[in-house]
């Protein structure tokens, strides 16, 4: 059997798209293997962050050099291709194929050509992003479901609109069909994905469906499926195969833009316990001046008002965020406002990074660049404050109980499992490995690092 090896860099959307590519590979008769045994090596790249792009470039050059010792096909796919479409093969002649974000329909053709030992020079590009039908990794009880793609926001530092294109929303009927398939194979948790997930909007026959409407539809659909399954299981005369015992119990979504998180969406989440009590809500900067320069289209006051609204509706809700320091022109006063917002909101965790120029974005040409020394010093202060806040929040949770989904075996002991709460907190407790993929209720007893130790109740 033909063998492939795939590596994924960057965000959750890339992980979902890699899972979809692997489905196509299996359908075309390919089997996953180690890099050393693969006839095809795929690198699914990301260009949003400098670190992800640098890692991908290092790997491209490393694999190109290895082609001197053995024959294999090297393909580079993903949004880094959109950013460097004309230069990847010039810089790394060992790369055989490059497929950008809008060349999905050519992936199967590429596999067929490789199988025949042939080569084609150019792969066609599609005029619009095409959603795959299946993003599930075999055997996994959690799965991503992309529901929209691209971004219309054009934040001044961000490359996403240029490499992912304009916002495109997925047909809700296709989303529900993917949910049904996932539930039938025992998936317990799904995460809806989009570069700006709450800007989802589907229009057909004069009727528009927004993100809150989609969530309502999904919750009602799953309620109906679960009710029907209960009736079926109670019928002794039923025939045919049993439906899997797996039920989708939790829904998460990534990533929300504060300007699009509406009161309607807050109400929908609060009214339906199937939606996890955690939201990732990037604020980037606590300074109105910096937010304006970033073209974020909300203010510090608006963000804090949104947080208050969320916590009033769901007191148990946790929030995580993205924080960007050292943006061009950021003063010490601007930076202090970021620290102040962190102290007010109390995020459970944060993705923290300093500004790096992304060629092609408006911020790349801005003056008043912050020296690297200052950027790194500010980032260190942000990291220290967030660690302090996270530690404090975790201490407050000791003695409380929460529902968890068991994800795997603990690294320390085969007699313990690792689980995640609805608030996106990690917990270790004693339980059989056979419970992986099931829900449980756990009391939180202590904290070690970023993980709770608990006991089942």
Number of C-alpha atoms within 10 A of each C-alpha: 7 17 18 23 20 19 15 21 19 20 14 20 20 17 19 22 24 24 22 18 21 23 19 17 19 14 11 14 13 21 15 17 16 11 17 12 15 21 19 22 23 22 21 25 24 28 24 19 17 14 14 17 18 13 14 23 18 11 14 24 15 13 18 18 14 14 14 10 7 10 11 22 18 21 19 23 22 27 27 25 21 20 21 14 14 11 11 19 16 10 12 16 13 22 20 16 19 24 25 24 20 20 19 22 16 15 16 15 13 18 17 14 12 17 16 8 8 9 14 11 7 11 17 13 15 14 8 12 22 15 21 20 14 25 23 25 17 11 9 15 24 20 22 24 25 26 26 24 24 20 22 16 16 17 20 19 25 22 23 22 18 17 23 23 19 17 20 22 22 18 16 17 9 15 19 16 13 18 20 16 13 25 23 16 17 20 26 22 24 22 19 21 22 25 25 21 25 26 23 22 21 17 12 8 5 5 7 10 16 15 22 22 16 19 19 15 15 18 19 13 15 19 13 12 14 14 11 11 16 11 9 15 12 9 9 7 7 10 8 5 6 11 14 12 12 17 21 20 18 18 23 20 21 20 19 20 20 21 15 15 18 14 13 12 19 18 15 17 21 20 13 13 14 19 22 22 21 20 20 21 20 19 24 20 29 25 24 18 16 22 21 15 20 20 14 21 15 16 20 18 13 13 19 16 11 18 18 14 16 23 15 13 16 17 12 12 19 23 21 19 19 15 21 23 26 27 26 22 15 19 16 12 10 21 21 16 17 23 19 13 19 21 14 11 16 17 19 23 22 20 13 16 20 19 21 19 20 18 13 14 18 17 21 16 13 15 9 11 17 18 10 13 9 14 20 17 13 21 20 15 12 23 17 11 15 22 16 13 19 16 17 13 16 19 15 9 16 16 12 11 17 16 17 22 25 25 21 18 22 18 11 9 11 13 13 17 23 23 28 20 21 22 18 20 17 20 28 26 23 17 19 12 17 11 15 17 20 18 17 16 15 22 20 23 17 15 18 11 7 13 17 24 18 23 16 15 10
